[in-house]
Amino acid sequence: MPPFGVPGNSTPLASKLFYVGDFAVTFFGTSSLNGRSIFNHVMVFRTTIFRPDMQLGDLADGLAAQLSAAVAADKNLKKTGPGTTIVGFQVSGYDDADVDVGRTTVVTIAADAKPSRQDQKREYGITVTGQQTVVGKLFAAVGGTPSPQPNFTNMTLPDAIDYARFLVQTTSDYERFAEMVPTVGGPTEIALVTKWIGFRWIDRKRLLGDDSTRLNVGKISHEISHIRRDLPEIIRSARTPRSPDTPHGPDAPAAS
């Protein structure tokens, strides 16, 4: 990994899960490139390059080209050894012809190398990227015990959501107590992608600050067109009249 400051100078709320159209894109590796956050790079791609007629492979290749150019232009990465993974991402979703099983591809971008794209086998299961040590231990077969992996074909959507949360949270808890600098932590974000409803948030971080913080909606205008799936709580509270005694902030109760 490229050098990073310890202790960190920000809260562990780096955004690494996004939607682009009806596809889900999740990142591993560095949270910033060439002086800009991954969030910024994705928003630029989503608003200037992505087209609704793009298929999953087109999206992966286009985003990989943009991020690869950012890696090449980042002066802080000049001393990074060739072949060192800088950033990677996973794209999941359904192309137009897909019905029952979607697609997943993983793109890895290393220093001084072309992006590497690996299309995953189309079957019920999971694709793990990023910090995989703990999950690898959980999947390791132990003689005389049940299979360490669930029966994916019989898994319901609520079970799948819980299983994804379990794998991420277990990795986070392990690193919390291990003698190491944690690379996984903070709130776990989860999204669901289906052929019928597209991308939907299941769990998403709240935007929190001190009592004087005010959310400037103009700064996130790129999200307003998707308000139903992005900021329902914020918009609802912003439209609710408050009395002088009503507390402000994301946790304030909304009037019925």
Phi and psi in degrees as a GROMACS rama.xvg file:
@    title "Ramachandran Plot"
@    xaxis  label "Phi"
@    yaxis  label "Psi"
@TYPE xy
-66.9617  161.305  PRO-2
-60.3432  146.466  PRO-3
-141.57  152.708  PHE-4
-77.2025  140.939  GLY-5
-132.013  123.892  VAL-6
-74.591  161.534  PRO-7
-67.5345  157.035  GLY-8
-109.214  19.5656  ASN-9
-151.675  165.655  SER-10
-70.5058  156.438  THR-11
-78.4029  60.5699  PRO-12
-123.651  27.0951  LEU-13
-59.5043  132.513  ALA-14
-80.4242  123.476  SER-15
-132.739  6.98455  LYS-16
-127.599  126.019  LEU-17
-139.395  163.638  PHE-18
-112.584  142.557  TYR-19
-130.79  106.294  VAL-20
64.8274  -129.015  GLY-21
-102.908  15.521  ASP-22
-98.0439  149.491  PHE-23
-101.678  136.064  ALA-24
-127.417  122.977  VAL-25
-127.012  141.879  THR-26
-112.359  156.756  PHE-27
-138.564  161.064  PHE-28
95.6646  -151.028  GLY-29
-62.694  151.313  THR-30
-99.457  3.32777  SER-31
-150.826  149.762  SER-32
-140.768  131.193  LEU-33
53.01  41.5424  ASN-34
79.4038  9.48982  GLY-35
-132.77  144.922  ARG-36
-71.1491  159.461  SER-37
-58.974  -37.9571  ILE-38
-53.9395  -46.8811  PHE-39
-63.656  -43.7874  ASN-40
-60.4586  -42.4678  HIS-41
-67.232  -40.3156  VAL-42
-64.8125  -39.0492  MET-43
-62.6891  -44.9614  VAL-44
-62.6914  -44.0334  PHE-45
-66.268  -34.2108  ARG-46
-96.5764  -15.1792  THR-47
-121.56  -22.1561  THR-48
-116.897  -42.9847  ILE-49
-63.0925  138.833  PHE-50
-122.186  145.999  ARG-51
-59.4651  -23.56  PRO-52
-87.108  2.09361  ASP-53
-68.0309  138.29  MET-54
-91.7258  172.642  GLN-55
-57.7324  -43.7392  LEU-56
-64.3482  -37.4579  GLY-57
-63.1716  -43.0516  ASP-58
-61.8408  -46.7646  LEU-59
-61.7086  -44.0418  ALA-60
-68.3331  -40.3916  ASP-61
-65.6479  -44.9162  GLY-62
-67.7231  -36.8125  LEU-63
-62.7613  -40.4653  ALA-64
-63.8197  -41.6715  ALA-65
-64.8848  -45.7951  GLN-66
-71.3927  -34.2036  LEU-67
-63.5296  -38.8616  SER-68
-65.1948  -36.7437  ALA-69
-67.6043  -37.8764  ALA-70
-63.0301  -43.9519  VAL-71
-65.0695  -30.6525  ALA-72
-89.1297  -8.51629  ALA-73
-79.1566  110.556  ASP-74
-64.7443  -27.2634  LYS-75
-70.5744  -12.5367  ASN-76
-102.304  3.28329  LEU-77
-61.6886  -32.1586  LYS-78
-90.3646  0.0118904  LYS-79
-71.6606  134.819  THR-80
-61.8549  143.212  GLY-81
-55.7542  137.535  PRO-82
87.2868  -5.522  GLY-83
-73.1034  126.259  THR-84
-67.0783  125.193  THR-85
-97.9402  -49.5784  ILE-86
-153.208  154.084  VAL-87
-151.121  163.599  GLY-88
-150.837  159.692  PHE-89
-121.957  130.339  GLN-90
-112.529  130.46  VAL-91
-132.064  144.45  SER-92
160.771  -162.071  GLY-93
-125.991  129.065  TYR-94
-76.6349  172.116  ASP-95
-58.6508  -36.9961  ASP-96
-83.7969  -9.52135  ALA-97
-78.5442  144.289  ASP-98
-125.995  -64.3302  VAL-99
-93.3962  -35.4007  ASP-100
-123.299  129.703  VAL-101
-84.4493  -166.796  GLY-102
-124.069  152.933  ARG-103
-141.027  135.378  THR-104
-133.97  148.302  THR-105
-119.363  128.756  VAL-106
-116.132  130.149  VAL-107
-119.523  131.72  THR-108
-117.855  117.479  ILE-109
-109.799  164.464  ALA-110
-67.437  135.429  ALA-111
55.2959  40.3661  ASP-112
-151.417  155.372  ALA-113
-73.6513  150.79  LYS-114
-58.4396  141.385  PRO-115
-107.924  123.308  SER-116
-114.994  131.295  ARG-117
-126.464  111.256  GLN-118
-77.6984  128.104  ASP-119
-82.5281  154.05  GLN-120
-62.6567  135.423  LYS-121
-83.8846  94.9203  ARG-122
-157.391  166.677  GLU-123
-70.4277  127.845  TYR-124
167.612  -156.227  GLY-125
-133.899  156.456  ILE-126
-124.618  118.413  THR-127
-104.861  128.328  VAL-128
-129.612  167.036  THR-129
81.9526  -135.426  GLY-130
-75.9902  106.785  GLN-131
-110.005  -0.0499259  GLN-132
-60.9373  -49.0725  THR-133
-66.6392  -43.8242  VAL-134
-62.4383  -37.7443  VAL-135
-59.9918  -38.8403  GLY-136
-66.7373  -39.147  LYS-137
-66.4391  -31.307  LEU-138
-87.579  -8.48215  PHE-139
-65.0351  129.322  ALA-140
-72.3262  137.392  ALA-141
-120.792  127.524  VAL-142
-57.7384  135.802  GLY-143
78.0902  9.58884  GLY-144
-118.625  165.015  THR-145
-61.3254  163.918  PRO-146
-59.1529  134.559  SER-147
-72.8829  -9.79491  PRO-148
-113.168  145.425  GLN-149
-73.8927  170.47  PRO-150
-82.0635  94.5599  ASN-151
-62.9834  -33.6248  PHE-152
-67.3461  -23.7768  THR-153
-101.084  7.2467  ASN-154
-81.224  130.831  MET-155
-80.1188  166.762  THR-156
-61.5328  -44.6162  LEU-157
-59.1641  -37.8541  PRO-158
-64.2754  -41.8563  ASP-159
-63.2266  -40.2611  ALA-160
-62.9173  -46.0502  ILE-161
-64.4014  -36.4956  ASP-162
-68.6008  -41.272  TYR-163
-61.2806  -43.6161  ALA-164
-63.0005  -41.3991  ARG-165
-59.4343  -46.3335  PHE-166
-64.683  -43.423  LEU-167
-69.7567  -45.1541  VAL-168
-67.9025  -35.6458  GLN-169
-64.2895  -40.9573  THR-170
-62.6449  -43.4897  THR-171
-63.181  -44.2816  SER-172
-66.5464  -38.4957  ASP-173
-60.7023  -47.8767  TYR-174
-69.387  -25.7994  GLU-175
-61.6258  -38.3555  ARG-176
-100.618  -9.88268  PHE-177
-77.2164  157.457  ALA-178
-82.9964  79.4442  GLU-179
-164.264  167.926  MET-180
-84.6559  115.057  VAL-181
-61.5655  136.806  PRO-182
-112.558  -4.36649  THR-183
-127.614  129.203  VAL-184
177.962  -178.335  GLY-185
81.0812  -179.349  GLY-186
-61.4494  145.043  PRO-187
-92.0652  123.412  THR-188
-98.8043  140.907  GLU-189
-135.391  137.891  ILE-190
-131.786  153.847  ALA-191
-117.185  132.257  LEU-192
-123.373  122.514  VAL-193
-129.843  163.967  THR-194
-65.8965  -28.6071  LYS-195
-91.4988  -34.0263  TRP-196
-118.006  -0.447104  ILE-197
71.2611  -141.155  GLY-198
-89.7615  133.246  PHE-199
-141.62  135.017  ARG-200
-71.8833  137.9  TRP-201
-104.748  -52.7079  ILE-202
-130.996  132.724  ASP-203
-141.028  143.947  ARG-204
-62.1693  143.075  LYS-205
-86.2584  149.104  ARG-206
-86.9496  109.719  LEU-207
-119.691  149.387  LEU-208
-156.538  -165.245  GLY-209
-77.2763  179.589  ASP-210
-64.1009  -19.6164  ASP-211
-90.9341  -3.27134  SER-212
-68.1343  135.729  THR-213
-126.462  133.592  ARG-214
-81.1384  119.467  LEU-215
-88.0777  101.539  ASN-216
-63.2108  -27.9261  VAL-217
-61.8132  -28.0645  GLY-218
-76.223  -14.2206  LYS-219
-124.719  41.5764  ILE-220
-62.5381  -22.7606  SER-221
-66.0511  -15.0407  HIS-222
-95.0423  -15.3046  GLU-223
-64.0161  -34.725  ILE-224
-66.5032  -14.0337  SER-225
-117.065  37.3501  HIS-226
-62.3921  -30.4858  ILE-227
-65.8557  -29.5009  ARG-228
-108.361  3.18548  ARG-229
-118.684  -54.5058  ASP-230
-130.235  47.1505  LEU-231
-64.0046  -39.1232  PRO-232
-67.0262  -40.9288  GLU-233
-66.6546  -44.4566  ILE-234
-66.5315  -40.1716  ILE-235
-64.388  -42.6287  ARG-236
-69.9681  -32.1133  SER-237
-69.2139  -26.7607  ALA-238
-89.8127  -9.0556  ARG-239
-87.5677  120.599  THR-240
-60.266  139.765  PRO-241
-116.082  139.152  ARG-242
-83.3847  165.002  SER-243
-56.9964  -25.6661  PRO-244
-91.273  -2.63881  ASP-245
-79.9678  127.759  THR-246
-65.6131  148.67  PRO-247
-98.2682  165.449  HIS-248
112.314  168.134  GLY-249
-62.14  -23.9428  PRO-250
-93.53  2.66734  ASP-251
-66.5404  136.81  ALA-252
-68.4704  139.965  PRO-253
-88.7889  139.617  ALA-254
-72.8044  142.197  ALA-255
